[in-house]
Amino acid sequence: MTFRFVTDLTIGIVGGGQLARMMNEAATPLGLAVRLLAEAEGTSAAQVVPGAQVGDYTDAATLSAFAAGADAVTFDHEHVPTDLLRTLRDAGVAVRPGPDALVYAQDKAAMRERLTALGIPAPAWWVTRTPEEFVAFGDEIGWPLIAKTSRGGYDGKGVWKVDGPDGAAEPFAALGCALGPTERVDAAGAAGPSRLAPLAPEGPGEGPEVVIVAEEFIPFTRELSVLVVRRPGGESVVYPVSETVQRDGICHETTTPAPGLDEGYAAEIQAFATRIADELGVVGVLAVELMERPGGEIVVNELAMRPHNTGHWTIEGAVTSQFENHLRAVADLPLGSTALTAPVVVMSNVLGGDNPDLVGSLATVLADPDARVHLYGKSVKPGRKVGHVTVCGTDVATTQDAARRASDHLEGRTHG
């Protein structure tokens, strides 16, 4: 079946996960057409985008043919090979964010080097290529350490806490494994293991070097996140700082604005996040994930250049959602207000649990008129992100409790 869109502007989205699904929702009122390259049929976004294409985003011919039908190309994840994106850009495709910016979200070693050069606070870190180099760094600054694959990794995959020298070999052993987004892993499983390339290149000229970034372990008091959105010409907006709760490397909850964060300090955080976006030349959303040391100092943990889980609250909790502002930036349209719509906004992720019938649980959850539910059309698997709930309120504790009760019910947990 051929679909005809009555629009003069088409945005190509690479990746078929829930972020693309929610970008598609935001595109509709703007009159933007969405062209989707999904990893497999039936992925979260492919269920809702007419005419979704299925293909391998690591294949140059597939990516080029897909981009030819779009006015600009953006992403559901950061795992498209940088060299392919440079080829698209050099062919005249508007790749947003561009490869020279996106590489700092794709490659943690490159990110650490660039942010350190900019004077952005970070944990102590070192690039290591062997377990022996990793152990030497741990012996120098003290154990435990955090080990991260420089490329790949998603929702806690590709990250290890290493308590001592005896555990140093494990991260390096994982360099031969696939650590990309869930949708690609699922698609590969259906098509056979040959669909998944190993994380580390097998020889010269087969891709960028993948190393282990060793980082100081920080016993943080809490984690924070701030989102900046930037247009190609440099106009930018920034959202309020959120407090985030991560478990097993997966975001479970955000509270916005971050409780107890001094307004002046919050403004400083927003300013240096905006500086990062400007210095790296980001177009679209830049999510800056942060850790707060016991003494109050903030350090950068991760960067993402796409709509981000810690910004899902913006759909109901901000005047303009992160998804709409991302599309506005990609299309080079004026950006919308990031002001809060309520004094407190809490987002609670719904992870796969004991409840296989998410839709059947809606009657109970939606009995709370303040609960807004987003389900992603995914099959329920343990620990998998299958949806989220947002509640807007006036009191932190009450709003958190309402959001947690709703997500717990959807996951199959009940309150006494």
Disulfide bonds with the S-S distance in Angstrom:
none
